[in-house]
């Protein structure tokens, strides 16, 4: 979202000029060189800015605003989901209930009965 907000600032700044290079954007104190490069690329991808000349040196290419508004940023948070991939691979999302042939439950009863020191063991088979 920071790139979107910076792009809006840059487009307002560019609207007051015929064109500008990344070096001029940086020299104006608008933003750092790296941020200006990222914002210009973002604006160009969305059709809000275009290159008007190819400079010979680094940072000498000139850009101008096209007047096309930037699209609104996405308001929903994207949550990664692997459900489609799991289905494509045939992996069950909910593990199947496997029948248990025989189960045993051991419980130690320490209820203070006759053999309080030894404890008693109960076994149940199902």
C-alpha positions, 0 to 999 in steps of 0.5 A: 500500500505504501507504493500506491500512496507514493504513486499518488503523490508522484502523479500529483507532482508530475501533473504540475510538470511536463515530464521529469526524470527519476533524478529530478524526483529524487533531487526535489526531495519527494522520495529516495531514488529506489522508492522513485524507481519502484513507484514509477514502475508501479505507475507505468504498470497501471497505465498512470505514467509513461516514458517519454524519452530514453536517456543516455545515462542512468536516471535520465529517462523522462516520465510523464503522467498520462491522466489515467487514475491508479486502480484502488488498492485491494482492501481484502487480505489475501489468505494463502490456501492450498486447498486446490493443490491438495485436491489436485494431488488427491490428498484428503483435507480431512483425514479419513476415520480408520476403523480400530479393530481392537483397542485397550484402555488402561486406567490407574485408579488411585481412589484410596481404596484397600490397596492405597499404596499399590494402586489397582489396574483395570483393563478393558478390551473392546 
